Amino acid sequence: MLEVKALSHAYGDCEVVRNLSFSLERGAICCLLGPSGCGKTTVLRAIAGFEPVTAGEIRLGGKQVSRPGMRVPPEARRIGMVFQDYALFPHLTVLGNVVFGLRALPRAEQSRRAMEFIESVGLAGLETKYPHELSGGQQQRVALARALAPQPELLLLDEPFSNLDVDLRERLSLEVRDIIKRTRTTAILVTHDQHEAFAIADEIGIMHRGAIEQWDTAYNLYHRPASRFVADFIGQGVLLPGEVMSTNRVGIELGVLNGNIPQSCEVGCHLCGKGCQVQVLLRPDDVVHDDASPLQAEVLHKAFRGAEILYTLRLASGRKVLALVPSHHDHSLGEHIGIRLDVDHVVTFPPEIAPAV
């Protein structure tokens, strides 16, 4: 459905997207996820036709729509877009907003199609209301209905939940995914919020400094990050120094981990298993509270999360780890508790090299 090949874009001498490539199957939902300034919105605007490209190409349904010196206008791309601020027309009702993109259809068909999508986003009975009479969540649904009503080939969503409170954001993200899947629409979401990305997207591209660091499922991004940046950006965790003992064993302060040690451990040595120094990623769910364990750690901080408490623990060496513990285990700061490791995915990175002074 969509092919982005070796895409680059610059504002003057500032290159904000560099050699970026990905593709999207029809009916799939993907997400470009990354911190502010990483170039994700620029990519979305280039796909929509709002921005030219300085290198590479964009194809929609097999047809080239962007390359250096050529750009098919946005209105000819059959793309729907939901903007961050919704961009609703304040002087039009809900029905009027949704009908706006259907003016090429016969009048009776306009109203029928608009009402169909108003109902599909759960706003039946509100078609005569104006945007200022609606809540933020309802306005977001109007924007979604307006974008979907012309039945676009591709739907683009630019930070669509950023103006909503956390609870509404989580609920609506699941509802939006359901609506997009039900209408069999191909979609790209841009966000800096990993929880939105996990709730909506089938696949996620982690962007950093204008490039995609890893394109994968949410599960693999969390458990099998391809770089330090992805490991740090997705979820929480700490890196502990370790030593490779064999091709499937690595020792750290808390014990020996068994797993398929990645190629990265071979940095600085000729053959894996000869004492490579690595750093091992430990997620909060890798460290299990166990009163019977002889391995003890001191509680430094605690963050209550309802069903769970996220503990920051200090080891005997002074290094810190995180542990996610059921909240009925309520320990005091300064208390020593028993812990053990339960690591299914061993993730290692080469040691960081200090910059030359």
SELUMMAR-607537 format. One line per field, with one value per residue (C-alpha): residue number from 1; residue in one letter; x, z, y. Coordinates in nm, 4 decimals, always signed. Layout:
REM SELUMMAR-607537
num	[NUM	...]
residu	[A	...]
u	[X	...]
w	[Z	...]
v	[Y	...]
END
This chain:
REM SELUMMAR-607537
num	[1	2	3	4	5	6	7	8	9	10	11	12	13	14	15	16	17	18	19	20	21	22	23	24	25	26	27	28	29	30	31	32	33	34	35	36	37	38	39	40	41	42	43	44	45	46	47	48	49	50	51	52	53	54	55	56	57	58	59	60	61	62	63	64	65	66	67	68	69	70	71	72	73	74	75	76	77	78	79	80	81	82	83	84	85	86	87	88	89	90	91	92	93	94	95	96	97	98	99	100	101	102	103	104	105	106	107	108	109	110	111	112	113	114	115	116	117	118	119	120	121	122	123	124	125	126	127	128	129	130	131	132	133	134	135	136	137	138	139	140	141	142	143	144	145	146	147	148	149	150	151	152	153	154	155	156	157	158	159	160	161	162	163	164	165	166	167	168	169	170	171	172	173	174	175	176	177	178	179	180	181	182	183	184	185	186	187	188	189	190	191	192	193	194	195	196	197	198	199	200	201	202	203	204	205	206	207	208	209	210	211	212	213	214	215	216	217	218	219	220	221	222	223	224	225	226	227	228	229	230	231	232	233	234	235	236	237	238	239	240	241	242	243	244	245	246	247	248	249	250	251	252	253	254	255	256	257	258	259	260	261	262	263	264	265	266	267	268	269	270	271	272	273	274	275	276	277	278	279	280	281	282	283	284	285	286	287	288	289	290	291	292	293	294	295	296	297	298	299	300	301	302	303	304	305	306	307	308	309	310	311	312	313	314	315	316	317	318	319	320	321	322	323	324	325	326	327	328	329	330	331	332	333	334	335	336	337	338	339	340	341	342	343	344	345	346	347	348	349	350	351	352	353	354	355	356	357]
residu	[M	L	E	V	K	A	L	S	H	A	Y	G	D	C	E	V	V	R	N	L	S	F	S	L	E	R	G	A	I	C	C	L	L	G	P	S	G	C	G	K	T	T	V	L	R	A	I	A	G	F	E	P	V	T	A	G	E	I	R	L	G	G	K	Q	V	S	R	P	G	M	R	V	P	P	E	A	R	R	I	G	M	V	F	Q	D	Y	A	L	F	P	H	L	T	V	L	G	N	V	V	F	G	L	R	A	L	P	R	A	E	Q	S	R	R	A	M	E	F	I	E	S	V	G	L	A	G	L	E	T	K	Y	P	H	E	L	S	G	G	Q	Q	Q	R	V	A	L	A	R	A	L	A	P	Q	P	E	L	L	L	L	D	E	P	F	S	N	L	D	V	D	L	R	E	R	L	S	L	E	V	R	D	I	I	K	R	T	R	T	T	A	I	L	V	T	H	D	Q	H	E	A	F	A	I	A	D	E	I	G	I	M	H	R	G	A	I	E	Q	W	D	T	A	Y	N	L	Y	H	R	P	A	S	R	F	V	A	D	F	I	G	Q	G	V	L	L	P	G	E	V	M	S	T	N	R	V	G	I	E	L	G	V	L	N	G	N	I	P	Q	S	C	E	V	G	C	H	L	C	G	K	G	C	Q	V	Q	V	L	L	R	P	D	D	V	V	H	D	D	A	S	P	L	Q	A	E	V	L	H	K	A	F	R	G	A	E	I	L	Y	T	L	R	L	A	S	G	R	K	V	L	A	L	V	P	S	H	H	D	H	S	L	G	E	H	I	G	I	R	L	D	V	D	H	V	V	T	F	P	P	E	I	A	P	A	V]
u	[+0.0000	+0.2773	+0.6476	+0.8921	+1.2360	+1.5590	+1.3624	+1.5497	+1.4248	+1.6040	+1.5103	+1.7957	+2.1183	+1.9395	+1.8664	+1.5723	+1.5029	+1.7844	+1.7734	+1.4527	+1.2760	+0.9731	+0.6678	+0.3120	+0.0721	-0.2884	-0.5059	-0.2114	-0.1614	+0.1906	+0.3338	+0.6323	+0.7365	+1.0084	+1.0971	+1.0211	+1.2447	+1.3249	+1.1589	+0.8450	+0.5938	+0.8050	+0.7797	+0.4019	+0.3764	+0.5896	+0.3586	+0.0570	+0.2157	+0.2608	+0.6419	+0.8777	+1.1529	+1.5219	+1.6041	+1.4257	+1.0664	+0.7190	+0.4765	+0.1067	-0.0615	+0.2374	+0.2212	+0.4989	+0.3663	+0.6893	+1.0484	+1.2939	+1.1370	+0.7974	+0.5105	+0.1500	-0.0697	-0.2299	-0.5866	-0.4942	-0.3450	-0.6660	-0.5265	-0.7249	-0.5596	-0.6421	-0.4464	-0.3171	-0.5647	-0.8445	-0.8844	-1.2654	-1.4654	-1.6194	-1.9110	-2.0193	-2.2111	-2.0801	-2.2698	-2.1399	-1.7812	-1.8082	-1.9942	-1.7223	-1.5005	-1.7906	-1.8979	-1.8240	-2.1067	-2.4805	-2.6367	-2.8414	-2.5341	-2.3342	-2.5750	-2.6069	-2.2300	-2.1674	-2.4278	-2.2810	-1.9406	-2.0836	-2.2557	-1.9402	-1.7461	-2.0237	-2.1647	-2.5173	-2.7573	-2.4889	-2.4877	-2.6474	-2.3971	-2.1144	-1.7496	-1.7550	-2.0466	-1.8441	-1.5821	-1.2244	-1.2839	-1.5963	-1.4127	-1.1442	-1.4107	-1.5561	-1.2109	-1.1727	-1.5166	-1.4398	-1.1088	-1.2630	-1.5853	-1.4223	-1.2822	-0.9173	-0.6474	-0.4381	-0.5205	-0.2583	-0.2888	-0.0571	-0.0409	-0.4241	-0.4555	-0.2059	-0.4774	-0.6685	-0.6277	-0.4523	-0.7602	-0.9484	-0.6355	-0.5987	-0.9659	-0.9915	-0.6730	-0.8295	-1.1561	-0.9745	-0.7867	-1.1166	-1.2734	-0.9739	-0.9673	-1.3457	-1.3311	-1.0269	-0.8296	-0.4510	-0.3133	+0.0012	+0.0110	+0.2766	+0.3298	+0.5918	+0.3764	+0.4699	+0.1449	-0.0549	+0.1722	+0.1352	-0.2444	-0.2994	-0.0200	+0.0544	+0.4153	+0.6202	+0.9206	+1.1395	+1.2807	+1.5968	+1.7719	+1.5770	+1.6257	+1.4478	+1.6476	+1.4208	+1.0986	+0.9252	+0.6351	+0.5853	+0.6894	+1.0232	+1.0946	+1.0608	+1.2244	+1.4683	+1.5761	+1.8258	+2.0123	+2.0758	+1.8456	+1.5527	+1.6223	+1.6205	+1.3214	+1.0904	+0.9895	+1.2230	+1.5396	+1.9016	+2.2293	+2.4598	+2.8173	+2.8601	+3.1131	+3.0396	+3.1180	+3.0160	+2.7981	+2.4882	+2.5924	+2.6760	+2.7626	+2.6467	+2.6502	+2.3181	+2.4161	+2.4574	+2.2051	+2.1443	+2.0413	+2.1491	+2.4120	+2.3920	+2.6809	+2.7373	+2.9296	+3.2083	+3.3249	+3.6868	+3.7640	+3.8295	+3.5918	+3.2758	+3.3223	+3.6663	+3.5703	+3.3976	+3.2840	+2.9235	+2.6370	+2.3217	+1.9734	+1.7509	+1.3824	+1.1728	+0.9932	+1.3297	+1.3868	+1.1462	+1.0753	+1.1455	+1.1565	+1.3336	+1.6210	+1.9613	+2.0255	+1.9311	+1.8814	+1.7983	+1.4813	+1.5849	+1.2619	+0.9096	+0.6371	+0.2877	+0.0970	-0.2176	-0.1805	+0.1995	+0.4842	+0.7935	+1.0901	+1.4342	+1.6763	+2.0444	+2.2664	+2.5687	+2.7968	+2.5954	+2.4466	+2.0709	+1.8023	+1.4262	+1.1684	+0.7950	+0.6280	+0.2607	+0.1478	+0.0590	+0.4375	+0.4655	+0.8230	+0.9720	+1.2564	+1.5869	+1.4476	+1.6423	+1.4349	+1.5117	+1.5262	+1.6032	+1.6329	+1.3742	+1.5112	+1.3594	+1.5406	+1.9102	+1.9880	+2.3498	+2.5289	+2.8999	+3.0454	+3.0211	+3.3560	+3.4381	+3.5050	+3.8688	+3.9629]
w	[+0.0000	+0.0971	+0.0129	+0.1489	-0.0031	+0.1084	+0.2031	+0.3075	+0.3846	+0.4929	+0.5983	+0.4477	+0.5720	+0.8521	+0.7519	+0.9616	+0.7837	+0.6397	+0.4208	+0.5806	+0.4365	+0.5329	+0.3719	+0.4855	+0.3782	+0.2975	+0.6104	+0.8517	+1.1197	+1.1859	+1.4154	+1.3898	+1.7516	+1.8900	+2.0959	+1.9877	+1.7036	+1.5658	+1.2289	+1.2584	+1.1810	+0.8841	+0.7432	+0.7892	+0.6158	+0.3266	+0.2859	+0.2919	+0.0236	+0.2425	+0.2263	-0.0697	-0.0443	-0.1078	-0.1827	-0.2215	-0.3174	-0.1825	-0.3544	-0.2773	-0.4218	-0.6509	-0.7932	-0.7301	-0.5527	-0.4329	-0.5526	-0.5783	-0.8114	-0.8283	-0.5803	-0.6365	-0.4486	-0.1200	-0.2563	-0.5329	-0.2984	-0.1456	+0.2033	+0.5159	+0.8011	+1.1675	+1.2979	+1.6499	+1.7088	+1.5103	+1.2777	+1.2886	+1.1281	+1.4232	+1.2173	+1.0978	+1.2896	+1.3395	+1.0272	+0.8340	+0.9275	+0.8169	+0.4954	+0.4034	+0.2366	+0.0491	-0.1717	-0.4916	-0.4047	-0.4661	-0.1740	-0.0518	-0.0617	+0.1279	+0.4223	+0.4199	+0.4148	+0.6796	+0.9172	+0.8673	+0.9901	+1.2646	+1.3997	+1.3553	+1.5904	+1.8505	+1.7956	+1.6808	+1.8100	+1.8172	+1.4451	+1.4992	+1.7686	+1.7010	+1.7967	+2.0962	+2.2393	+2.2402	+2.4735	+2.3568	+2.3046	+2.0990	+1.8836	+1.8198	+1.7016	+1.4651	+1.3155	+1.2725	+1.1092	+0.8732	+0.7705	+0.7179	+0.5384	+0.1933	+0.2347	+0.1865	+0.0720	+0.3713	+0.7057	+0.8796	+1.2489	+1.3871	+1.7699	+1.7780	+2.1549	+2.2876	+2.3980	+2.6020	+2.9631	+3.0332	+3.1073	+2.8001	+2.5871	+2.6795	+2.6233	+2.2937	+2.1540	+2.1796	+2.0282	+1.7406	+1.6602	+1.6543	+1.4192	+1.1827	+1.1707	+1.1261	+0.8262	+0.6895	+0.6593	+0.6257	+0.8800	+1.0134	+1.3620	+1.4753	+1.8502	+2.1236	+2.3629	+2.3600	+2.5325	+2.2403	+1.9958	+2.1759	+2.1943	+1.8276	+1.5993	+1.4497	+1.3884	+1.5247	+1.3867	+1.6522	+1.5128	+1.6318	+1.4660	+1.1425	+1.0935	+1.1990	+1.4656	+1.4708	+1.2934	+1.4890	+1.7043	+2.0491	+2.2084	+2.0261	+2.0866	+2.4603	+2.4885	+2.1937	+2.1449	+1.8628	+2.0149	+2.3402	+2.2277	+2.1728	+2.5046	+2.6847	+2.5003	+2.5306	+2.8831	+3.1777	+3.2698	+3.3790	+3.2314	+3.4525	+3.3609	+3.2675	+3.1340	+2.8601	+2.9851	+2.6686	+2.3622	+2.5794	+2.9293	+3.0749	+3.4369	+3.6234	+3.9859	+4.0506	+3.8974	+3.5657	+3.2850	+3.0188	+2.6720	+2.3160	+2.3593	+2.0635	+1.8278	+1.9969	+2.2735	+2.0261	+2.0227	+2.1383	+2.1181	+1.8466	+1.9586	+2.1709	+2.5036	+2.5827	+2.8505	+2.6503	+2.8678	+2.7992	+2.9518	+3.0267	+3.0134	+3.3113	+3.2944	+3.6112	+3.5383	+3.5269	+3.9004	+4.1180	+4.4855	+4.6832	+5.0634	+5.0578	+4.8392	+5.0050	+4.7563	+4.9256	+4.7986	+4.9740	+4.8892	+4.7712	+4.6120	+4.5511	+4.3101	+4.3888	+4.0723	+4.2117	+4.1538	+4.1540	+4.3113	+4.1122	+4.3488	+4.2898	+4.4681	+4.5585	+4.5260	+4.7417	+4.4824	+4.4968	+4.1520	+4.1113	+3.9583	+3.9198	+4.0337	+3.9633	+4.2649	+4.3522	+4.5740	+4.8746	+4.9241	+5.0727	+5.1938	+5.3616	+5.2302	+5.3627	+5.4117	+5.2654	+5.0632	+4.8931	+4.5138	+4.2363	+3.8598	+3.6157	+3.2748	+2.9583	+2.7117	+2.7611	+2.5976	+2.5863	+2.4425	+2.4027	+2.6849	+2.6223	+2.5246	+2.7088	+2.4698	+2.4314	+2.6464]
v	[+0.0000	+0.2425	+0.2377	+0.4938	+0.4437	+0.6159	+0.9289	+1.2419	+1.5912	+1.9071	+2.2583	+2.4572	+2.2994	+2.1111	+1.7507	+1.6295	+1.2983	+1.0884	+0.7789	+0.6502	+0.3439	+0.1368	-0.0204	-0.0810	-0.3565	-0.2738	-0.2826	-0.2543	+0.0096	+0.1310	+0.3934	+0.6245	+0.6632	+0.8844	+1.1917	+1.5476	+1.6633	+1.3166	+1.3876	+1.1740	+1.4516	+1.5628	+1.2083	+1.2166	+1.5550	+1.4286	+1.1264	+1.3592	+1.5783	+1.8864	+1.8696	+1.8031	+1.5426	+1.6122	+1.2466	+0.9140	+0.8490	+0.7756	+0.5370	+0.4913	+0.1836	+0.1338	+0.4887	+0.7376	+1.0473	+1.2130	+1.2369	+1.5275	+1.7817	+1.6046	+1.6042	+1.4954	+1.7480	+1.6338	+1.6439	+1.3973	+1.1335	+0.9900	+1.0426	+1.1261	+1.3127	+1.3671	+1.6647	+1.7204	+2.0059	+1.8256	+2.1320	+2.1182	+2.3990	+2.5873	+2.7242	+2.3770	+2.1121	+1.7598	+1.6563	+1.9573	+1.8794	+1.5175	+1.6078	+1.8583	+1.5983	+1.4373	+1.7261	+1.5316	+1.2882	+1.3475	+1.5361	+1.2381	+1.0165	+1.2793	+1.2720	+0.8932	+0.8372	+1.1057	+0.9589	+0.6126	+0.7295	+0.9492	+0.6389	+0.4290	+0.6603	+0.6596	+1.0099	+0.9246	+1.1918	+1.4621	+1.5430	+1.8877	+1.9929	+2.2392	+2.1658	+2.4037	+2.2029	+1.8800	+1.7370	+1.6881	+1.3178	+1.3842	+1.6393	+1.3823	+1.1344	+1.3960	+1.4513	+1.0749	+1.0396	+1.3302	+1.1712	+0.8246	+0.9246	+0.9751	+0.6192	+0.7176	+0.4791	+0.5850	+0.7496	+0.9650	+1.0533	+1.3227	+1.3034	+1.2715	+1.2170	+1.4710	+1.7175	+1.4583	+1.3501	+1.0198	+0.8061	+0.9264	+0.8884	+0.5209	+0.4409	+0.6273	+0.4749	+0.1289	+0.2531	+0.4233	+0.1021	-0.0862	+0.1720	+0.1695	-0.2108	-0.2312	+0.0032	-0.1876	+0.1326	+0.1454	+0.3909	+0.5574	+0.7078	+0.9535	+0.9913	+1.0273	+0.8185	+0.4512	+0.3491	+0.4926	+0.3157	-0.0179	+0.0167	+0.1028	-0.0176	-0.3575	-0.2519	+0.0357	+0.2218	+0.3844	+0.7086	+0.8800	+1.1747	+1.1396	+0.7649	+0.4461	+0.2599	-0.0458	-0.1486	-0.4229	-0.5373	-0.3864	-0.7187	-0.7287	-0.3606	-0.4206	-0.7633	-0.7538	-0.3890	-0.3491	-0.0547	+0.1275	+0.4076	+0.1688	-0.0060	+0.3282	+0.4775	+0.1752	+0.0802	+0.1106	-0.0697	-0.0460	-0.1678	-0.3755	-0.4723	-0.8370	-1.0866	-1.3379	-1.6880	-1.8761	-1.8270	-1.8679	-1.7587	-1.4185	-1.3411	-1.0290	-0.9229	-1.0981	-1.4327	-1.6121	-1.5622	-1.8223	-1.7175	-1.6558	-1.3855	-1.1421	-1.0712	-0.7367	-0.9110	-0.9894	-0.6273	-0.6155	-0.9876	-1.2442	-1.5175	-1.5028	-1.6766	-1.5362	-1.2890	-1.0179	-0.7304	-0.6327	-0.4436	-0.6395	-0.4880	-0.5699	-0.4726	-0.4259	-0.7547	-0.9388	-0.8750	-1.0743	-1.0111	-1.3301	-1.3318	-1.6704	-1.5473	-1.4947	-1.2126	-0.8855	-0.5298	-0.2044	-0.0109	+0.3365	+0.4620	+0.3345	+0.4425	+0.3156	+0.2158	+0.0608	-0.3122	-0.2829	-0.0889	+0.0027	-0.0273	+0.1215	-0.1094	-0.0662	-0.3729	-0.4536	-0.2887	+0.0338	-0.0195	+0.0127	-0.2084	-0.1741	-0.4282	-0.4356	-0.5985	-0.6695	-0.3829	-0.5981	-0.6257	-0.2762	-0.2247	+0.0802	+0.2937	+0.1632	-0.1896	-0.4830	-0.7305	-1.0608	-1.0682	-1.3163	-1.3001	-1.4338	-1.3296	-1.4777	-1.2504	-1.1783	-0.8426	-0.7248	-0.4241	-0.3487	-0.1368	+0.2359	+0.3838	+0.7038	+0.9940	+1.0968	+1.3966]
END
